[in-house]
Amino acid sequence: MLKHSPIDDSFRALAEPTRRALIERLTQGPASVSDLAKPFAMTLAAVVQHLQVLEASGFIRSEKIGRVRTCRLEQGGFAPLADWIAARRMLMERRLDRLGVLLAEEEAAAEQAATSARASNAAPKPKKQRRRRAKE
């Protein structure tokens, strides 16, 4: 059976455009659920479900004060995802660096071969001596 990691949950949460729009709105500061729901053509219950997914993934935090539920971005919510991406980026950069070294070595070898070929073509060739036939 396939085990899901928190990274999978993060990507799953961010895969939905509505959730990304909610996060984008929360970058401007905390907002009530009803304020977050206004721009969307969906029920308040549907927006609450999206917010629950974001909260379960650690991207946002909500608190209820009186009758108003306010949501805000979680301080370290994106940290696990950023760490995962940074690890993959470092791996790819190391691979690309090794490829760059390999290509540079191949280019230097090809250049050296071309230089030796030019040098051997530029050197005067020894003249062939003709053999004379002995008269019988």
N, CA, C and O of each residue as an XYZ file, in Angstrom:
544
protein
N       0.839     -1.179      0.000
C       0.000      0.000      0.000
C       0.887      1.247      0.000
O       1.912      1.290      0.680
N       0.489      2.238     -0.755
C       1.241      3.471     -0.884
C       0.990      4.361      0.330
O      -0.155      4.602      0.712
N       2.074      4.844      0.927
C       1.937      5.738      2.083
C       2.083      7.171      1.610
O       2.966      7.489      0.814
N       1.215      8.025      2.102
C       1.257      9.433      1.725
C       2.048     10.208      2.766
O       1.921      9.966      3.966
N       2.856     11.130      2.300
C       3.648     11.959      3.206
C       2.968     13.323      3.339
O       2.051     13.641      2.581
N       3.415     14.114      4.290
C       2.865     15.474      4.409
C       3.070     16.301      3.140
O       2.277     17.192      2.838
N       4.138     15.999      2.403
C       4.388     16.712      1.147
C       3.262     16.423      0.154
O       2.810     17.314     -0.565
N       2.814     15.161      0.127
C       1.698     14.802     -0.759
C       0.464     15.613     -0.401
O      -0.239     16.107     -1.282
N       0.201     15.748      0.898
C      -0.953     16.535      1.339
C      -0.812     17.996      0.940
O      -1.787     18.644      0.561
N       0.405     18.505      1.029
C       0.637     19.902      0.654
C       0.372     20.122     -0.834
O      -0.310     21.071     -1.221
N       0.920     19.232     -1.661
C       0.681     19.368     -3.103
C      -0.792     19.177     -3.441
O      -1.334     19.878     -4.295
N      -1.426     18.242     -2.780
C      -2.854     17.999     -3.024
C      -3.659     19.249     -2.651
O      -4.585     19.633     -3.365
N      -3.304     19.870     -1.542
C      -4.016     21.073     -1.110
C      -3.811     22.223     -2.091
O      -4.742     22.979     -2.371
N      -2.610     22.352     -2.603
C      -2.303     23.466     -3.509
C      -2.722     23.202     -4.956
O      -2.678     24.102     -5.795
N      -3.126     21.974     -5.240
C      -3.528     21.634     -6.612
C      -4.839     22.306     -7.008
O      -5.103     22.488     -8.197
N      -5.643     22.667     -6.055
C      -6.960     23.260     -6.314
C      -6.829     24.784     -6.469
O      -6.334     25.450     -5.560
N      -7.261     25.337     -7.596
C      -7.143     26.789     -7.824
C      -7.857     27.636     -6.767
O      -7.382     28.718     -6.419
N      -8.976     27.161     -6.263
C      -9.707     27.921     -5.237
C      -8.847     28.060     -3.984
O      -8.796     29.128     -3.375
N      -8.175     26.980     -3.605
C      -7.332     27.020     -2.408
C      -6.142     27.945     -2.606
O      -5.749     28.675     -1.696
N      -5.577     27.907     -3.797
C      -4.466     28.825     -4.069
C      -4.942     30.275     -4.006
O      -4.220     31.147     -3.524
N      -6.146     30.529     -4.489
C      -6.703     31.887     -4.432
C      -6.954     32.305     -2.983
O      -6.740     33.463     -2.625
N      -7.404     31.373     -2.157
C      -7.613     31.680     -0.743
C      -6.284     32.024     -0.064
O      -6.208     32.966      0.724
N      -5.255     31.265     -0.371
C      -3.937     31.554      0.203
C      -3.443     32.905     -0.290
O      -2.890     33.690      0.480
N      -3.641     33.169     -1.557
C      -3.220     34.457     -2.128
C      -3.911     35.605     -1.396
O      -3.282     36.618     -1.091
N      -5.194     35.448     -1.116
C      -5.932     36.489     -0.385
C      -5.387     36.648      1.034
O      -5.296     37.764      1.546
N      -5.025     35.526      1.672
C      -4.544     35.590      3.051
C      -3.133     36.179      3.147
O      -2.687     36.516      4.243
N      -2.433     36.308      2.032
C      -1.126     36.979      2.072
C      -1.285     38.463      2.387
O      -0.334     39.117      2.816
N      -2.487     38.991      2.174
C      -2.761     40.401      2.481
C      -3.071     40.606      3.956
O      -3.095     41.740      4.434
N      -3.308     39.516      4.679
C      -3.605     39.610      6.105
C      -4.772     38.707      6.474
O      -5.427     38.141      5.599
N      -5.031     38.573      7.776
C      -6.130     37.717      8.233
C      -7.471     38.179      7.669
O      -7.678     39.361      7.393
N      -8.372     37.216      7.508
C      -9.707     37.543      6.986
C     -10.719     36.558      7.559
O     -10.380     35.426      7.904
N     -11.950     37.004      7.651
C     -13.017     36.121      8.130
C     -13.409     35.169      7.002
O     -13.163     35.433      5.825
N     -14.021     34.066      7.392
C     -14.449     33.083      6.401
C     -15.441     33.716      5.427
O     -15.371     33.466      4.224
N     -16.353     34.524      5.931
C     -17.345     35.144      5.036
C     -16.670     36.112      4.063
O     -17.089     36.206      2.909
N     -15.637     36.833      4.502
C     -14.904     37.713      3.579
C     -14.149     36.909      2.530
O     -14.078     37.300      1.365
N     -13.586     35.781      2.954
C     -12.868     34.927      2.013
C     -13.812     34.318      0.979
O     -13.412     34.085     -0.161
N     -15.051     34.060      1.365
C     -16.013     33.396      0.480
C     -16.629     34.344     -0.549
O     -17.120     33.886     -1.581
N     -16.613     35.647     -0.292
C     -17.303     36.616     -1.167
C     -16.960     36.499     -2.649
O     -17.881     36.476     -3.466
N     -15.697     36.424     -3.040
C     -15.409     36.425     -4.490
C     -15.724     35.112     -5.207
O     -15.615     35.049     -6.432
N     -16.104     34.084     -4.495
C     -16.312     32.780     -5.121
C     -17.785     32.492     -5.331
O     -18.628     32.817     -4.494
N     -18.077     31.875     -6.467
C     -19.460     31.491     -6.781
C     -19.707     30.089     -6.226
O     -19.949     29.144     -6.977
N     -19.643     29.971     -4.901
C     -19.895     28.690     -4.242
C     -20.460     28.970     -2.864
O     -20.412     30.094     -2.365
N     -20.985     27.939     -2.275
C     -21.595     28.109     -0.958
C     -20.525     28.349      0.102
O     -19.351     28.033     -0.089
N     -20.960     28.910      1.210
C     -20.063     29.138      2.336
C     -19.520     27.803      2.846
O     -18.362     27.719      3.255
N     -20.352     26.762      2.823
C     -19.925     25.436      3.269
C     -18.793     24.891      2.387
O     -17.880     24.239      2.895
N     -18.842     25.147      1.087
C     -17.796     24.689      0.176
C     -16.478     25.410      0.466
O     -15.410     24.799      0.433
N     -16.559     26.696      0.745
C     -15.355     27.470      1.078
C     -14.773     26.956      2.394
O     -13.555     26.839      2.530
N     -15.625     26.653      3.350
C     -15.169     26.120      4.637
C     -14.431     24.795      4.423
O     -13.411     24.541      5.064
N     -14.942     23.965      3.535
C     -14.248     22.693      3.247
C     -12.855     22.947      2.667
O     -11.897     22.274      3.046
N     -12.739     23.901      1.762
C     -11.433     24.243      1.208
C     -10.491     24.744      2.313
O      -9.315     24.382      2.355
N     -11.026     25.571      3.190
C     -10.214     26.095      4.290
C      -9.778     24.976      5.234
O      -8.669     25.012      5.767
N     -10.637     23.994      5.440
C     -10.275     22.858      6.294
C      -9.118     22.057      5.699
O      -8.233     21.602      6.424
N      -9.128     21.889      4.397
C      -8.029     21.173      3.732
C      -6.730     21.964      3.906
O      -5.686     21.382      4.202
N      -6.790     23.280      3.725
C      -5.596     24.113      3.895
C      -5.098     24.092      5.336
O      -3.893     24.107      5.590
N      -6.029     24.059      6.262
C      -5.645     24.019      7.679
C      -5.039     22.664      8.043
O      -4.065     22.601      8.792
N      -5.607     21.591      7.519
C      -5.077     20.248      7.786
C      -3.677     20.092      7.186
O      -2.863     19.330      7.707
N      -3.397     20.800      6.111
C      -2.082     20.734      5.467
C      -1.068     21.647      6.136
O       0.121     21.594      5.822
N      -1.530     22.483      7.057
C      -0.629     23.355      7.799
C      -0.369     24.704      7.163
O       0.503     25.441      7.621
N      -1.107     25.044      6.114
C      -0.877     26.325      5.448
C      -1.547     27.492      6.162
O      -1.024     28.606      6.172
N      -2.707     27.230      6.759
C      -3.423     28.308      7.444
C      -3.802     27.854      8.847
O      -3.724     26.676      9.198
N      -4.213     28.841      9.628
C      -4.709     28.584     10.977
C      -5.987     29.407     11.113
O      -6.074     30.528     10.611
N      -6.964     28.840     11.791
C      -8.199     29.599     11.991
C      -8.522     29.630     13.484
O      -8.178     28.724     14.244
N      -9.188     30.697     13.861
C      -9.634     30.812     15.251
C     -11.002     31.479     15.267
O     -11.316     32.345     14.450
N     -11.788     31.046     16.217
C     -13.137     31.599     16.309
C     -13.183     32.531     17.508
O     -12.890     32.141     18.638
N     -13.557     33.769     17.232
C     -13.717     34.769     18.275
C     -15.164     35.236     18.197
O     -15.556     35.919     17.251
N     -15.956     34.860     19.201
C     -17.385     35.162     19.175
C     -18.061     34.371     18.074
O     -18.032     33.141     18.075
N     -18.663     35.069     17.147
C     -19.367     34.411     16.046
C     -18.553     34.419     14.748
O     -19.022     33.922     13.724
N     -17.354     34.973     14.781
C     -16.559     35.136     13.563
C     -15.350     34.193     13.588
O     -14.580     34.176     14.548
N     -15.202     33.413     12.518
C     -14.012     32.565     12.359
C     -13.062     33.310     11.440
O     -13.400     33.643     10.304
N     -11.862     33.565     11.957
C     -10.844     34.296     11.210
C      -9.718     33.347     10.820
O      -9.273     32.524     11.620
N      -9.271     33.478      9.586
C      -8.181     32.641      9.072
C      -6.961     33.505      8.807
O      -7.080     34.678      8.453
N      -5.789     32.912      8.982
C      -4.517     33.582      8.687
C      -3.518     32.545      8.231
O      -3.657     31.358      8.525
N      -2.512     32.998      7.514
C      -1.464     32.080      7.080
C      -0.676     31.600      8.291
O      -0.416     32.365      9.220
N      -0.306     30.347      8.270
C       0.508     29.764      9.340
C       1.959     30.127      9.082
O       2.436     30.015      7.952
N       2.668     30.561     10.119
C       4.060     31.003      9.986
C       4.930     30.018      9.214
O       5.529     30.392      8.206
N       5.010     28.788      9.657
C       5.900     27.823      9.022
C       5.186     26.856      8.109
O       5.709     25.779      7.820
N       4.016     27.210      7.656
C       3.208     26.292      6.859
C       3.847     25.831      5.564
O       3.644     24.696      5.133
N       4.615     26.706      4.946
C       5.234     26.361      3.670
C       6.643     25.784      3.839
O       7.246     25.340      2.862
N       7.167     25.785      5.053
C       8.545     25.345      5.298
C       8.811     23.903      4.851
O       9.808     23.673      4.167
N       7.969     22.919      5.202
C       8.263     21.554      4.749
C       8.294     21.437      3.224
O       9.128     20.723      2.666
N       7.397     22.129      2.570
C       7.354     22.101      1.111
C       8.589     22.797      0.528
O       9.178     22.312     -0.438
N       8.976     23.920      1.110
C      10.164     24.642      0.648
C      11.424     23.797      0.868
O      12.323     23.792      0.027
N      11.489     23.091      1.986
C      12.643     22.223      2.257
C      12.712     21.085      1.238
O      13.790     20.750      0.746
N      11.568     20.499      0.928
C      11.518     19.398     -0.028
C      11.988     19.881     -1.408
O      12.770     19.206     -2.077
N      11.506     21.042     -1.816
C      11.886     21.607     -3.117
C      13.377     21.956     -3.119
O      14.064     21.707     -4.110
N      13.883     22.527     -2.024
C      15.298     22.895     -1.948
C      16.192     21.658     -2.057
O      17.239     21.704     -2.702
N      15.784     20.564     -1.435
C      16.574     19.331     -1.521
C      16.630     18.833     -2.960
O      17.694     18.429     -3.429
N      15.512     18.855     -3.665
C      15.491     18.432     -5.067
C      16.301     19.374     -5.934
O      16.978     18.945     -6.869
N      16.230     20.655     -5.622
C      16.984     21.651     -6.387
C      18.486     21.421     -6.233
O      19.225     21.476     -7.216
N      18.944     21.163     -4.997
C      20.372     20.917     -4.779
C      20.824     19.674     -5.537
O      21.906     19.664     -6.123
N      20.005     18.630     -5.528
C      20.339     17.405     -6.252
C      20.495     17.694     -7.744
O      21.466     17.265     -8.368
N      19.543     18.415     -8.305
C      19.600     18.730     -9.733
C      20.775     19.655    -10.056
O      21.403     19.501    -11.104
N      21.082     20.603     -9.184
C      22.212     21.493     -9.428
C      23.525     20.713     -9.421
O      24.411     20.985    -10.232
N      23.656     19.741     -8.507
C      24.865     18.907     -8.489
C      24.974     18.109     -9.780
O      26.056     17.993    -10.355
N      23.861     17.561    -10.230
C      23.878     16.796    -11.474
C      24.238     17.677    -12.666
O      25.010     17.273    -13.536
N      23.681     18.865    -12.700
C      23.986     19.778    -13.800
C      25.433     20.256    -13.741
O      26.062     20.453    -14.780
N      25.964     20.443    -12.535
C      27.373     20.812    -12.402
C      28.269     19.706    -12.942
O      29.237     19.974    -13.652
N      27.940     18.447    -12.599
C      28.729     17.321    -13.113
C      28.636     17.245    -14.633
O      29.630     16.968    -15.305
N      27.455     17.488    -15.172
C      27.286     17.493    -16.624
C      28.119     18.598    -17.250
O      28.738     18.390    -18.294
N      28.142     19.770    -16.627
C      28.951     20.880    -17.133
C      30.428     20.542    -17.166
O      31.125     20.869    -18.127
N      30.911     19.880    -16.108
C      32.317     19.471    -16.069
C      32.604     18.470    -17.186
O      33.610     18.582    -17.886
N      31.719     17.497    -17.346
C      31.896     16.483    -18.389
C      31.919     17.116    -19.777
O      32.770     16.779    -20.600
N      31.004     18.017    -20.033
C      30.956     18.686    -21.338
C      32.198     19.545    -21.563
O      32.717     19.607    -22.678
N      32.674     20.208    -20.510
C      33.881     21.025    -20.638
C      35.092     20.142    -20.951
O      35.942     20.511    -21.762
N      35.166     18.972    -20.303
C      36.270     18.049    -20.587
C      36.212     17.555    -22.031
O      37.237     17.489    -22.711
N      35.017     17.210    -22.493
C      34.862     16.747    -23.865
C      35.214     17.848    -24.865
O      35.838     17.585    -25.893
N      34.816     19.070    -24.560
C      35.118     20.195    -25.441
C      36.623     20.438    -25.491
O      37.182     20.696    -26.557
N      37.275     20.352    -24.331
C      38.725     20.549    -24.289
C      39.440     19.446    -25.071
O      40.406     19.720    -25.783
N      38.979     18.214    -24.943
C      39.591     17.102    -25.674
C      39.393     17.278    -27.177
O      40.313     17.034    -27.958
N      38.205     17.697    -27.582
C      37.933     17.912    -29.008
C      38.786     19.057    -29.549
O      39.287     18.989    -30.671
N      38.945     20.099    -28.755
C      39.761     21.236    -29.174
C      41.230     20.826    -29.293
O      41.928     21.233    -30.222
N      41.685     20.020    -28.342
C      43.068     19.551    -28.390
C      43.294     18.659    -29.616
O      44.334     18.752    -30.267
N      42.327     17.802    -29.929
C      42.439     16.942    -31.107
C      42.463     17.778    -32.380
O      43.219     17.483    -33.305
N      41.648     18.805    -32.429
C      41.624     19.675    -33.611
C      42.941     20.432    -33.750
O      43.445     20.606    -34.859
N      43.495     20.879    -32.636
C      44.771     21.592    -32.656
C      45.882     20.681    -33.152
O      46.707     21.099    -33.965
N      45.915     19.417    -32.665
C      46.953     18.482    -33.129
C      46.771     18.157    -34.599
O      47.758     18.003    -35.319
N      45.535     18.050    -35.063
C      45.291     17.758    -36.475
C      45.779     18.908    -37.344
O      46.370     18.679    -38.399
N      45.539     20.137    -36.915
C      46.008     21.307    -37.668
C      47.529     21.354    -37.672
O      48.148     21.684    -38.684
N      48.118     21.025    -36.548
C      49.581     21.051    -36.456
C      50.196     19.996    -37.366
O      51.214     20.259    -38.008
N      49.607     18.820    -37.436
C      50.169     17.771    -38.296
C      49.942     18.093    -39.766
O      50.755     17.705    -40.604
N      48.874     18.781    -40.099
C      48.632     19.175    -41.485
C      49.532     20.333    -41.898
O      49.849     20.463    -43.080
N      49.941     21.153    -40.985
C      50.768     22.315    -41.293
C      52.233     21.942    -41.470
O      52.960     22.650    -42.166
N      52.675     20.875    -40.874
C      54.082     20.460    -40.991
C      54.331     19.987    -42.416
O      53.479     19.326    -43.010
N      55.510     20.328    -42.976
C      55.790     19.892    -44.355
C      55.945     18.378    -44.401
O      56.581     17.763    -43.544
N      55.350     17.815    -45.413
C      55.421     16.368    -45.569
C      56.743     16.015    -46.254
O      57.178     16.708    -47.173
N      57.361     14.956    -45.807
C      58.604     14.560    -46.479
C      58.288     14.125    -47.909
O      57.272     13.486    -48.177
N      59.209     14.500    -48.831
C      58.993     14.147    -50.228
C      59.330     12.682    -50.429
O      60.285     12.149    -49.865
N      58.525     12.068    -51.237
C      58.787     10.664    -51.556
C      59.903     10.613    -52.594
O      59.904     11.365    -53.569
N      60.814      9.744    -52.372
C      61.904      9.584    -53.335
C      61.485      8.559    -54.367
O      60.910      7.513    -54.065
N      61.802      8.910    -55.589
C      61.465      7.986    -56.665
C      62.581      6.952    -56.790
O      63.769      7.253    -56.675
N      62.168      5.803    -57.013
C      63.164      4.754    -57.250
C      63.480      4.721    -58.736
O      62.596      4.761    -59.591
N      64.711      4.652    -58.995
C      65.106      4.546    -60.397
C      65.251      3.086    -60.742
O      65.725      2.258    -59.964
N      64.831      2.831    -61.911
C      64.970      1.456    -62.396
C      66.405      1.222    -62.861
O      67.035      2.052    -63.516
N      66.837      0.140    -62.511
C      68.180     -0.200    -62.976
C      68.108     -0.630    -64.422
O      67.212     -1.377    -64.814
N      69.060     -0.154    -65.219
C      69.047     -0.503    -66.632
C      69.591     -1.898    -66.783
O      70.587     -2.266    -66.161
N      68.962     -2.632    -67.571
C      69.420     -4.001    -67.795
C      70.256     -4.110    -68.995
O      70.723     -5.201    -69.324
